[in-house]
Amino acid sequence: MNWDQIQGNWMQFKGRLRHNWVKLTDEDITRINGRRTELVARLQERYGFVKAEAEREVDAWMKTQRHAA
């Protein structure tokens, strides 16, 4: 699974994203709107991750979506 697939099916992935990162608000999810860079920025803000850590979190989540899709 690549990010283009997630972005293209954003409505399907919003709930999964929220389930994984419960600190993300509805407004965060709306602002992310399928953009990986925005997700990374929101994870940094909500969880205090440095950028590299937020990127690793997103990569790990994407790998789990391969099995869930």
mmCIF file of the N, C-alpha and C atoms, coordinates in Angstrom:
data_MODEL
# 
_entry.id   MODEL 
# 
loop_
_atom_site.group_PDB 
_atom_site.id 
_atom_site.type_symbol 
_atom_site.label_atom_id 
_atom_site.label_alt_id 
_atom_site.label_comp_id 
_atom_site.label_asym_id 
_atom_site.label_entity_id 
_atom_site.label_seq_id 
_atom_site.pdbx_PDB_ins_code 
_atom_site.Cartn_x 
_atom_site.Cartn_y 
_atom_site.Cartn_z 
_atom_site.occupancy 
_atom_site.B_iso_or_equiv 
_atom_site.pdbx_formal_charge 
_atom_site.auth_seq_id 
_atom_site.auth_comp_id 
_atom_site.auth_asym_id 
_atom_site.auth_atom_id 
_atom_site.pdbx_PDB_model_num 
ATOM 1   N N  . MET A 1 1  ? 0.850   -1.173 0.000  1.00 0.00 ? 1  MET A N  1 
ATOM 2   C CA . MET A 1 1  ? 0.000   0.000  0.000  1.00 0.00 ? 1  MET A CA 1 
ATOM 3   C C  . MET A 1 1  ? 0.894   1.234  0.000  1.00 0.00 ? 1  MET A C  1 
ATOM 4   N N  . ASN A 1 2  ? 0.530   2.187  -0.825 1.00 0.00 ? 2  ASN A N  1 
ATOM 5   C CA . ASN A 1 2  ? 1.278   3.439  -0.823 1.00 0.00 ? 2  ASN A CA 1 
ATOM 6   C C  . ASN A 1 2  ? 0.342   4.580  -0.424 1.00 0.00 ? 2  ASN A C  1 
ATOM 7   N N  . TRP A 1 3  ? 0.922   5.730  -0.210 1.00 0.00 ? 3  TRP A N  1 
ATOM 8   C CA . TRP A 1 3  ? 0.127   6.841  0.301  1.00 0.00 ? 3  TRP A CA 1 
ATOM 9   C C  . TRP A 1 3  ? -0.931  7.289  -0.711 1.00 0.00 ? 3  TRP A C  1 
ATOM 10  N N  . ASP A 1 4  ? -0.675  7.160  -1.993 1.00 0.00 ? 4  ASP A N  1 
ATOM 11  C CA . ASP A 1 4  ? -1.674  7.537  -3.001 1.00 0.00 ? 4  ASP A CA 1 
ATOM 12  C C  . ASP A 1 4  ? -2.961  6.734  -2.822 1.00 0.00 ? 4  ASP A C  1 
ATOM 13  N N  . GLN A 1 5  ? -2.829  5.465  -2.463 1.00 0.00 ? 5  GLN A N  1 
ATOM 14  C CA . GLN A 1 5  ? -4.006  4.628  -2.230 1.00 0.00 ? 5  GLN A CA 1 
ATOM 15  C C  . GLN A 1 5  ? -4.772  5.107  -0.994 1.00 0.00 ? 5  GLN A C  1 
ATOM 16  N N  . ILE A 1 6  ? -4.044  5.469  0.036  1.00 0.00 ? 6  ILE A N  1 
ATOM 17  C CA . ILE A 1 6  ? -4.682  5.979  1.254  1.00 0.00 ? 6  ILE A CA 1 
ATOM 18  C C  . ILE A 1 6  ? -5.377  7.292  0.945  1.00 0.00 ? 6  ILE A C  1 
ATOM 19  N N  . GLN A 1 7  ? -4.689  8.173  0.260  1.00 0.00 ? 7  GLN A N  1 
ATOM 20  C CA . GLN A 1 7  ? -5.264  9.471  -0.081 1.00 0.00 ? 7  GLN A CA 1 
ATOM 21  C C  . GLN A 1 7  ? -6.507  9.304  -0.950 1.00 0.00 ? 7  GLN A C  1 
ATOM 22  N N  . GLY A 1 8  ? -6.457  8.394  -1.903 1.00 0.00 ? 8  GLY A N  1 
ATOM 23  C CA . GLY A 1 8  ? -7.582  8.169  -2.793 1.00 0.00 ? 8  GLY A CA 1 
ATOM 24  C C  . GLY A 1 8  ? -8.799  7.571  -2.091 1.00 0.00 ? 8  GLY A C  1 
ATOM 25  N N  . ASN A 1 9  ? -8.565  6.866  -1.001 1.00 0.00 ? 9  ASN A N  1 
ATOM 26  C CA . ASN A 1 9  ? -9.644  6.240  -0.230 1.00 0.00 ? 9  ASN A CA 1 
ATOM 27  C C  . ASN A 1 9  ? -9.722  6.852  1.165  1.00 0.00 ? 9  ASN A C  1 
ATOM 28  N N  . TRP A 1 10 ? -9.524  8.140  1.237  1.00 0.00 ? 10 TRP A N  1 
ATOM 29  C CA . TRP A 1 10 ? -9.411  8.835  2.515  1.00 0.00 ? 10 TRP A CA 1 
ATOM 30  C C  . TRP A 1 10 ? -10.602 8.576  3.430  1.00 0.00 ? 10 TRP A C  1 
ATOM 31  N N  . MET A 1 11 ? -11.786 8.552  2.888  1.00 0.00 ? 11 MET A N  1 
ATOM 32  C CA . MET A 1 11 ? -12.978 8.341  3.719  1.00 0.00 ? 11 MET A CA 1 
ATOM 33  C C  . MET A 1 11 ? -12.907 7.001  4.447  1.00 0.00 ? 11 MET A C  1 
ATOM 34  N N  . GLN A 1 12 ? -12.382 5.998  3.797  1.00 0.00 ? 12 GLN A N  1 
ATOM 35  C CA . GLN A 1 12 ? -12.243 4.669  4.396  1.00 0.00 ? 12 GLN A CA 1 
ATOM 36  C C  . GLN A 1 12 ? -11.176 4.662  5.483  1.00 0.00 ? 12 GLN A C  1 
ATOM 37  N N  . PHE A 1 13 ? -10.111 5.419  5.296  1.00 0.00 ? 13 PHE A N  1 
ATOM 38  C CA . PHE A 1 13 ? -8.977  5.368  6.214  1.00 0.00 ? 13 PHE A CA 1 
ATOM 39  C C  . PHE A 1 13 ? -9.090  6.322  7.392  1.00 0.00 ? 13 PHE A C  1 
ATOM 40  N N  . LYS A 1 14 ? -9.996  7.275  7.329  1.00 0.00 ? 14 LYS A N  1 
ATOM 41  C CA . LYS A 1 14 ? -10.123 8.244  8.425  1.00 0.00 ? 14 LYS A CA 1 
ATOM 42  C C  . LYS A 1 14 ? -10.376 7.560  9.770  1.00 0.00 ? 14 LYS A C  1 
ATOM 43  N N  . GLY A 1 15 ? -11.274 6.612  9.788  1.00 0.00 ? 15 GLY A N  1 
ATOM 44  C CA . GLY A 1 15 ? -11.589 5.914  11.035 1.00 0.00 ? 15 GLY A CA 1 
ATOM 45  C C  . GLY A 1 15 ? -10.417 5.102  11.547 1.00 0.00 ? 15 GLY A C  1 
ATOM 46  N N  . ARG A 1 16 ? -9.718  4.460  10.643 1.00 0.00 ? 16 ARG A N  1 
ATOM 47  C CA . ARG A 1 16 ? -8.543  3.670  11.034 1.00 0.00 ? 16 ARG A CA 1 
ATOM 48  C C  . ARG A 1 16 ? -7.449  4.575  11.605 1.00 0.00 ? 16 ARG A C  1 
ATOM 49  N N  . LEU A 1 17 ? -7.308  5.725  10.988 1.00 0.00 ? 17 LEU A N  1 
ATOM 50  C CA . LEU A 1 17 ? -6.318  6.690  11.452 1.00 0.00 ? 17 LEU A CA 1 
ATOM 51  C C  . LEU A 1 17 ? -6.658  7.159  12.861 1.00 0.00 ? 17 LEU A C  1 
ATOM 52  N N  . ARG A 1 18 ? -7.911  7.493  13.052 1.00 0.00 ? 18 ARG A N  1 
ATOM 53  C CA . ARG A 1 18 ? -8.383  7.980  14.359 1.00 0.00 ? 18 ARG A CA 1 
ATOM 54  C C  . ARG A 1 18 ? -8.258  6.900  15.425 1.00 0.00 ? 18 ARG A C  1 
ATOM 55  N N  . HIS A 1 19 ? -8.483  5.652  15.049 1.00 0.00 ? 19 HIS A N  1 
ATOM 56  C CA . HIS A 1 19 ? -8.356  4.531  15.975 1.00 0.00 ? 19 HIS A CA 1 
ATOM 57  C C  . HIS A 1 19 ? -6.908  4.366  16.427 1.00 0.00 ? 19 HIS A C  1 
ATOM 58  N N  . ASN A 1 20 ? -5.974  4.600  15.525 1.00 0.00 ? 20 ASN A N  1 
ATOM 59  C CA . ASN A 1 20 ? -4.558  4.428  15.833 1.00 0.00 ? 20 ASN A CA 1 
ATOM 60  C C  . ASN A 1 20 ? -4.005  5.594  16.662 1.00 0.00 ? 20 ASN A C  1 
ATOM 61  N N  . TRP A 1 21 ? -4.436  6.798  16.346 1.00 0.00 ? 21 TRP A N  1 
ATOM 62  C CA . TRP A 1 21 ? -3.952  7.990  17.056 1.00 0.00 ? 21 TRP A CA 1 
ATOM 63  C C  . TRP A 1 21 ? -5.147  8.729  17.652 1.00 0.00 ? 21 TRP A C  1 
ATOM 64  N N  . VAL A 1 22 ? -5.530  8.333  18.841 1.00 0.00 ? 22 VAL A N  1 
ATOM 65  C CA . VAL A 1 22 ? -6.759  8.847  19.456 1.00 0.00 ? 22 VAL A CA 1 
ATOM 66  C C  . VAL A 1 22 ? -6.678  10.320 19.840 1.00 0.00 ? 22 VAL A C  1 
ATOM 67  N N  . LYS A 1 23 ? -5.487  10.869 19.915 1.00 0.00 ? 23 LYS A N  1 
ATOM 68  C CA . LYS A 1 23 ? -5.348  12.291 20.258 1.00 0.00 ? 23 LYS A CA 1 
ATOM 69  C C  . LYS A 1 23 ? -5.673  13.212 19.088 1.00 0.00 ? 23 LYS A C  1 
ATOM 70  N N  . LEU A 1 24 ? -5.795  12.657 17.888 1.00 0.00 ? 24 LEU A N  1 
ATOM 71  C CA . LEU A 1 24 ? -6.168  13.482 16.740 1.00 0.00 ? 24 LEU A CA 1 
ATOM 72  C C  . LEU A 1 24 ? -7.638  13.851 16.859 1.00 0.00 ? 24 LEU A C  1 
ATOM 73  N N  . THR A 1 25 ? -7.931  15.112 16.666 1.00 0.00 ? 25 THR A N  1 
ATOM 74  C CA . THR A 1 25 ? -9.307  15.597 16.760 1.00 0.00 ? 25 THR A CA 1 
ATOM 75  C C  . THR A 1 25 ? -9.997  15.489 15.402 1.00 0.00 ? 25 THR A C  1 
ATOM 76  N N  . ASP A 1 26 ? -11.309 15.701 15.407 1.00 0.00 ? 26 ASP A N  1 
ATOM 77  C CA . ASP A 1 26 ? -12.044 15.731 14.134 1.00 0.00 ? 26 ASP A CA 1 
ATOM 78  C C  . ASP A 1 26 ? -11.499 16.828 13.230 1.00 0.00 ? 26 ASP A C  1 
ATOM 79  N N  . GLU A 1 27 ? -11.149 17.956 13.828 1.00 0.00 ? 27 GLU A N  1 
ATOM 80  C CA . GLU A 1 27 ? -10.574 19.058 13.048 1.00 0.00 ? 27 GLU A CA 1 
ATOM 81  C C  . GLU A 1 27 ? -9.234  18.647 12.437 1.00 0.00 ? 27 GLU A C  1 
ATOM 82  N N  . ASP A 1 28 ? -8.412  17.922 13.213 1.00 0.00 ? 28 ASP A N  1 
ATOM 83  C CA . ASP A 1 28 ? -7.134  17.433 12.678 1.00 0.00 ? 28 ASP A CA 1 
ATOM 84  C C  . ASP A 1 28 ? -7.377  16.550 11.458 1.00 0.00 ? 28 ASP A C  1 
ATOM 85  N N  . ILE A 1 29 ? -8.316  15.614 11.585 1.00 0.00 ? 29 ILE A N  1 
ATOM 86  C CA . ILE A 1 29 ? -8.608  14.680 10.495 1.00 0.00 ? 29 ILE A CA 1 
ATOM 87  C C  . ILE A 1 29 ? -9.072  15.442 9.260  1.00 0.00 ? 29 ILE A C  1 
ATOM 88  N N  . THR A 1 30 ? -9.903  16.451 9.467  1.00 0.00 ? 30 THR A N  1 
ATOM 89  C CA . THR A 1 30 ? -10.385 17.269 8.355  1.00 0.00 ? 30 THR A CA 1 
ATOM 90  C C  . THR A 1 30 ? -9.232  18.015 7.701  1.00 0.00 ? 30 THR A C  1 
ATOM 91  N N  . ARG A 1 31 ? -8.358  18.585 8.508  1.00 0.00 ? 31 ARG A N  1 
ATOM 92  C CA . ARG A 1 31 ? -7.227  19.332 7.948  1.00 0.00 ? 31 ARG A CA 1 
ATOM 93  C C  . ARG A 1 31 ? -6.234  18.425 7.238  1.00 0.00 ? 31 ARG A C  1 
ATOM 94  N N  . ILE A 1 32 ? -6.040  17.233 7.748  1.00 0.00 ? 32 ILE A N  1 
ATOM 95  C CA . ILE A 1 32 ? -5.112  16.285 7.103  1.00 0.00 ? 32 ILE A CA 1 
ATOM 96  C C  . ILE A 1 32 ? -5.604  15.974 5.697  1.00 0.00 ? 32 ILE A C  1 
ATOM 97  N N  . ASN A 1 33 ? -6.889  15.648 5.569  1.00 0.00 ? 33 ASN A N  1 
ATOM 98  C CA . ASN A 1 33 ? -7.530  15.446 4.273  1.00 0.00 ? 33 ASN A CA 1 
ATOM 99  C C  . ASN A 1 33 ? -6.693  14.606 3.311  1.00 0.00 ? 33 ASN A C  1 
ATOM 100 N N  . GLY A 1 34 ? -6.076  13.541 3.840  1.00 0.00 ? 34 GLY A N  1 
ATOM 101 C CA . GLY A 1 34 ? -5.318  12.627 2.995  1.00 0.00 ? 34 GLY A CA 1 
ATOM 102 C C  . GLY A 1 34 ? -3.886  13.034 2.718  1.00 0.00 ? 34 GLY A C  1 
ATOM 103 N N  . ARG A 1 35 ? -3.440  14.148 3.264  1.00 0.00 ? 35 ARG A N  1 
ATOM 104 C CA . ARG A 1 35 ? -2.064  14.611 3.002  1.00 0.00 ? 35 ARG A CA 1 
ATOM 105 C C  . ARG A 1 35 ? -1.111  14.076 4.063  1.00 0.00 ? 35 ARG A C  1 
ATOM 106 N N  . ARG A 1 36 ? -0.148  13.320 3.620  1.00 0.00 ? 36 ARG A N  1 
ATOM 107 C CA . ARG A 1 36 ? 0.822   12.707 4.527  1.00 0.00 ? 36 ARG A CA 1 
ATOM 108 C C  . ARG A 1 36 ? 1.602   13.762 5.313  1.00 0.00 ? 36 ARG A C  1 
ATOM 109 N N  . THR A 1 37 ? 2.036   14.816 4.656  1.00 0.00 ? 37 THR A N  1 
ATOM 110 C CA . THR A 1 37 ? 2.828   15.843 5.348  1.00 0.00 ? 37 THR A CA 1 
ATOM 111 C C  . THR A 1 37 ? 2.021   16.491 6.464  1.00 0.00 ? 37 THR A C  1 
ATOM 112 N N  . GLU A 1 38 ? 0.734   16.660 6.229  1.00 0.00 ? 38 GLU A N  1 
ATOM 113 C CA . GLU A 1 38 ? -0.133  17.242 7.256  1.00 0.00 ? 38 GLU A CA 1 
ATOM 114 C C  . GLU A 1 38 ? -0.326  16.268 8.410  1.00 0.00 ? 38 GLU A C  1 
ATOM 115 N N  . LEU A 1 39 ? -0.446  14.983 8.116  1.00 0.00 ? 39 LEU A N  1 
ATOM 116 C CA . LEU A 1 39 ? -0.547  13.974 9.171  1.00 0.00 ? 39 LEU A CA 1 
ATOM 117 C C  . LEU A 1 39 ? 0.700   13.998 10.038 1.00 0.00 ? 39 LEU A C  1 
ATOM 118 N N  . VAL A 1 40 ? 1.853   14.033 9.421  1.00 0.00 ? 40 VAL A N  1 
ATOM 119 C CA . VAL A 1 40 ? 3.109   14.082 10.171 1.00 0.00 ? 40 VAL A CA 1 
ATOM 120 C C  . VAL A 1 40 ? 3.140   15.315 11.077 1.00 0.00 ? 40 VAL A C  1 
ATOM 121 N N  . ALA A 1 41 ? 2.742   16.462 10.529 1.00 0.00 ? 41 ALA A N  1 
ATOM 122 C CA . ALA A 1 41 ? 2.731   17.698 11.313 1.00 0.00 ? 41 ALA A CA 1 
ATOM 123 C C  . ALA A 1 41 ? 1.769   17.593 12.500 1.00 0.00 ? 41 ALA A C  1 
ATOM 124 N N  . ARG A 1 42 ? 0.593   17.009 12.285 1.00 0.00 ? 42 ARG A N  1 
ATOM 125 C CA . ARG A 1 42 ? -0.393  16.868 13.371 1.00 0.00 ? 42 ARG A CA 1 
ATOM 126 C C  . ARG A 1 42 ? 0.094   15.899 14.437 1.00 0.00 ? 42 ARG A C  1 
ATOM 127 N N  . LEU A 1 43 ? 0.777   14.837 14.032 1.00 0.00 ? 43 LEU A N  1 
ATOM 128 C CA . LEU A 1 43 ? 1.325   13.903 15.011 1.00 0.00 ? 43 LEU A CA 1 
ATOM 129 C C  . LEU A 1 43 ? 2.404   14.575 15.852 1.00 0.00 ? 43 LEU A C  1 
ATOM 130 N N  . GLN A 1 44 ? 3.198   15.403 15.208 1.00 0.00 ? 44 GLN A N  1 
ATOM 131 C CA . GLN A 1 44 ? 4.212   16.148 15.948 1.00 0.00 ? 44 GLN A CA 1 
ATOM 132 C C  . GLN A 1 44 ? 3.548   17.047 16.989 1.00 0.00 ? 44 GLN A C  1 
ATOM 133 N N  . GLU A 1 45 ? 2.494   17.709 16.584 1.00 0.00 ? 45 GLU A N  1 
ATOM 134 C CA . GLU A 1 45 ? 1.805   18.650 17.465 1.00 0.00 ? 45 GLU A CA 1 
ATOM 135 C C  . GLU A 1 45 ? 1.102   17.935 18.617 1.00 0.00 ? 45 GLU A C  1 
ATOM 136 N N  . ARG A 1 46 ? 0.357   16.891 18.316 1.00 0.00 ? 46 ARG A N  1 
ATOM 137 C CA . ARG A 1 46 ? -0.459  16.215 19.337 1.00 0.00 ? 46 ARG A CA 1 
ATOM 138 C C  . ARG A 1 46 ? 0.336   15.295 20.247 1.00 0.00 ? 46 ARG A C  1 
ATOM 139 N N  . TYR A 1 47 ? 1.371   14.658 19.703 1.00 0.00 ? 47 TYR A N  1 
ATOM 140 C CA . TYR A 1 47 ? 2.107   13.666 20.466 1.00 0.00 ? 47 TYR A CA 1 
ATOM 141 C C  . TYR A 1 47 ? 3.505   14.113 20.865 1.00 0.00 ? 47 TYR A C  1 
ATOM 142 N N  . GLY A 1 48 ? 3.950   15.243 20.360 1.00 0.00 ? 48 GLY A N  1 
ATOM 143 C CA . GLY A 1 48 ? 5.286   15.729 20.692 1.00 0.00 ? 48 GLY A CA 1 
ATOM 144 C C  . GLY A 1 48 ? 6.406   14.970 20.008 1.00 0.00 ? 48 GLY A C  1 
ATOM 145 N N  . PHE A 1 49 ? 6.083   14.288 18.909 1.00 0.00 ? 49 PHE A N  1 
ATOM 146 C CA . PHE A 1 49 ? 7.093   13.556 18.153 1.00 0.00 ? 49 PHE A CA 1 
ATOM 147 C C  . PHE A 1 49 ? 7.991   14.534 17.414 1.00 0.00 ? 49 PHE A C  1 
ATOM 148 N N  . VAL A 1 50 ? 9.251   14.147 17.240 1.00 0.00 ? 50 VAL A N  1 
ATOM 149 C CA . VAL A 1 50 ? 10.094  14.863 16.282 1.00 0.00 ? 50 VAL A CA 1 
ATOM 150 C C  . VAL A 1 50 ? 9.678   14.357 14.900 1.00 0.00 ? 50 VAL A C  1 
ATOM 151 N N  . LYS A 1 51 ? 10.060  15.086 13.866 1.00 0.00 ? 51 LYS A N  1 
ATOM 152 C CA . LYS A 1 51 ? 9.588   14.754 12.522 1.00 0.00 ? 51 LYS A CA 1 
ATOM 153 C C  . LYS A 1 51 ? 9.942   13.324 12.121 1.00 0.00 ? 51 LYS A C  1 
ATOM 154 N N  . ALA A 1 52 ? 11.161  12.888 12.384 1.00 0.00 ? 52 ALA A N  1 
ATOM 155 C CA . ALA A 1 52 ? 11.576  11.539 11.998 1.00 0.00 ? 52 ALA A CA 1 
ATOM 156 C C  . ALA A 1 52 ? 10.739  10.481 12.717 1.00 0.00 ? 52 ALA A C  1 
ATOM 157 N N  . GLU A 1 53 ? 10.421  10.737 13.966 1.00 0.00 ? 53 GLU A N  1 
ATOM 158 C CA . GLU A 1 53 ? 9.606   9.792  14.729 1.00 0.00 ? 53 GLU A CA 1 
ATOM 159 C C  . GLU A 1 53 ? 8.175   9.734  14.175 1.00 0.00 ? 53 GLU A C  1 
ATOM 160 N N  . ALA A 1 54 ? 7.626   10.887 13.837 1.00 0.00 ? 54 ALA A N  1 
ATOM 161 C CA . ALA A 1 54 ? 6.281   10.933 13.249 1.00 0.00 ? 54 ALA A CA 1 
ATOM 162 C C  . ALA A 1 54 ? 6.261   10.207 11.905 1.00 0.00 ? 54 ALA A C  1 
ATOM 163 N N  . GLU A 1 55 ? 7.305   10.377 11.110 1.00 0.00 ? 55 GLU A N  1 
ATOM 164 C CA . GLU A 1 55 ? 7.413   9.673  9.818  1.00 0.00 ? 55 GLU A CA 1 
ATOM 165 C C  . GLU A 1 55 ? 7.443   8.166  10.038 1.00 0.00 ? 55 GLU A C  1 
ATOM 166 N N  . ARG A 1 56 ? 8.198   7.708  11.037 1.00 0.00 ? 56 ARG A N  1 
ATOM 167 C CA . ARG A 1 56 ? 8.253   6.271  11.338 1.00 0.00 ? 56 ARG A CA 1 
ATOM 168 C C  . ARG A 1 56 ? 6.891   5.748  11.776 1.00 0.00 ? 56 ARG A C  1 
ATOM 169 N N  . GLU A 1 57 ? 6.183   6.533  12.565 1.00 0.00 ? 57 GLU A N  1 
ATOM 170 C CA . GLU A 1 57 ? 4.841   6.156  13.002 1.00 0.00 ? 57 GLU A CA 1 
ATOM 171 C C  . GLU A 1 57 ? 3.917   5.969  11.794 1.00 0.00 ? 57 GLU A C  1 
ATOM 172 N N  . VAL A 1 58 ? 3.966   6.909  10.869 1.00 0.00 ? 58 VAL A N  1 
ATOM 173 C CA . VAL A 1 58 ? 3.123   6.834  9.676  1.00 0.00 ? 58 VAL A CA 1 
ATOM 174 C C  . VAL A 1 58 ? 3.514   5.619  8.832  1.00 0.00 ? 58 VAL A C  1 
ATOM 175 N N  . ASP A 1 59 ? 4.812   5.393  8.655  1.00 0.00 ? 59 ASP A N  1 
ATOM 176 C CA . ASP A 1 59 ? 5.260   4.233  7.881  1.00 0.00 ? 59 ASP A CA 1 
ATOM 177 C C  . ASP A 1 59 ? 4.784   2.931  8.507  1.00 0.00 ? 59 ASP A C  1 
ATOM 178 N N  . ALA A 1 60 ? 4.899   2.825  9.826  1.00 0.00 ? 60 ALA A N  1 
ATOM 179 C CA . ALA A 1 60 ? 4.455   1.608  10.526 1.00 0.00 ? 60 ALA A CA 1 
ATOM 180 C C  . ALA A 1 60 ? 2.952   1.425  10.371 1.00 0.00 ? 60 ALA A C  1 
ATOM 181 N N  . TRP A 1 61 ? 2.195   2.508  10.467 1.00 0.00 ? 61 TRP A N  1 
ATOM 182 C CA . TRP A 1 61 ? 0.742   2.430  10.310 1.00 0.00 ? 61 TRP A CA 1 
ATOM 183 C C  . TRP A 1 61 ? 0.383   1.985  8.886  1.00 0.00 ? 61 TRP A C  1 
ATOM 184 N N  . MET A 1 62 ? 1.095   2.524  7.902  1.00 0.00 ? 62 MET A N  1 
ATOM 185 C CA . MET A 1 62 ? 0.835   2.148  6.509  1.00 0.00 ? 62 MET A CA 1 
ATOM 186 C C  . MET A 1 62 ? 1.049   0.651  6.299  1.00 0.00 ? 62 MET A C  1 
ATOM 187 N N  . LYS A 1 63 ? 2.074   0.097  6.919  1.00 0.00 ? 63 LYS A N  1 
ATOM 188 C CA . LYS A 1 63 ? 2.346   -1.336 6.782  1.00 0.00 ? 63 LYS A CA 1 
ATOM 189 C C  . LYS A 1 63 ? 1.207   -2.171 7.344  1.00 0.00 ? 63 LYS A C  1 
ATOM 190 N N  . THR A 1 64 ? 0.593   -1.715 8.435  1.00 0.00 ? 64 THR A N  1 
ATOM 191 C CA . THR A 1 64 ? -0.526  -2.452 9.013  1.00 0.00 ? 64 THR A CA 1 
ATOM 192 C C  . THR A 1 64 ? -1.762  -2.344 8.122  1.00 0.00 ? 64 THR A C  1 
ATOM 193 N N  . GLN A 1 65 ? -1.860  -1.306 7.337  1.00 0.00 ? 65 GLN A N  1 
ATOM 194 C CA . GLN A 1 65 ? -3.016  -1.131 6.453  1.00 0.00 ? 65 GLN A CA 1 
ATOM 195 C C  . GLN A 1 65 ? -2.985  -2.092 5.288  1.00 0.00 ? 65 GLN A C  1 
ATOM 196 N N  . ARG A 1 66 ? -1.822  -2.576 4.925  1.00 0.00 ? 66 ARG A N  1 
ATOM 197 C CA . ARG A 1 66 ? -1.735  -3.582 3.849  1.00 0.00 ? 66 ARG A CA 1 
ATOM 198 C C  . ARG A 1 66 ? -2.530  -4.809 4.221  1.00 0.00 ? 66 ARG A C  1 
ATOM 199 N N  . HIS A 1 67 ? -2.444  -5.178 5.496  1.00 0.00 ? 67 HIS A N  1 
ATOM 200 C CA . HIS A 1 67 ? -3.122  -6.375 5.960  1.00 0.00 ? 67 HIS A CA 1 
ATOM 201 C C  . HIS A 1 67 ? -4.597  -6.120 6.243  1.00 0.00 ? 67 HIS A C  1 
ATOM 202 N N  . ALA A 1 68 ? -4.924  -4.873 6.534  1.00 0.00 ? 68 ALA A N  1 
ATOM 203 C CA . ALA A 1 68 ? -6.310  -4.526 6.876  1.00 0.00 ? 68 ALA A CA 1 
ATOM 204 C C  . ALA A 1 68 ? -7.157  -4.230 5.648  1.00 0.00 ? 68 ALA A C  1 
ATOM 205 N N  . ALA A 1 69 ? -6.496  -3.885 4.540  1.00 0.00 ? 69 ALA A N  1 
ATOM 206 C CA . ALA A 1 69 ? -7.242  -3.475 3.340  1.00 0.00 ? 69 ALA A CA 1 
ATOM 207 C C  . ALA A 1 69 ? -7.903  -4.635 2.643  1.00 0.00 ? 69 ALA A C  1 
# 
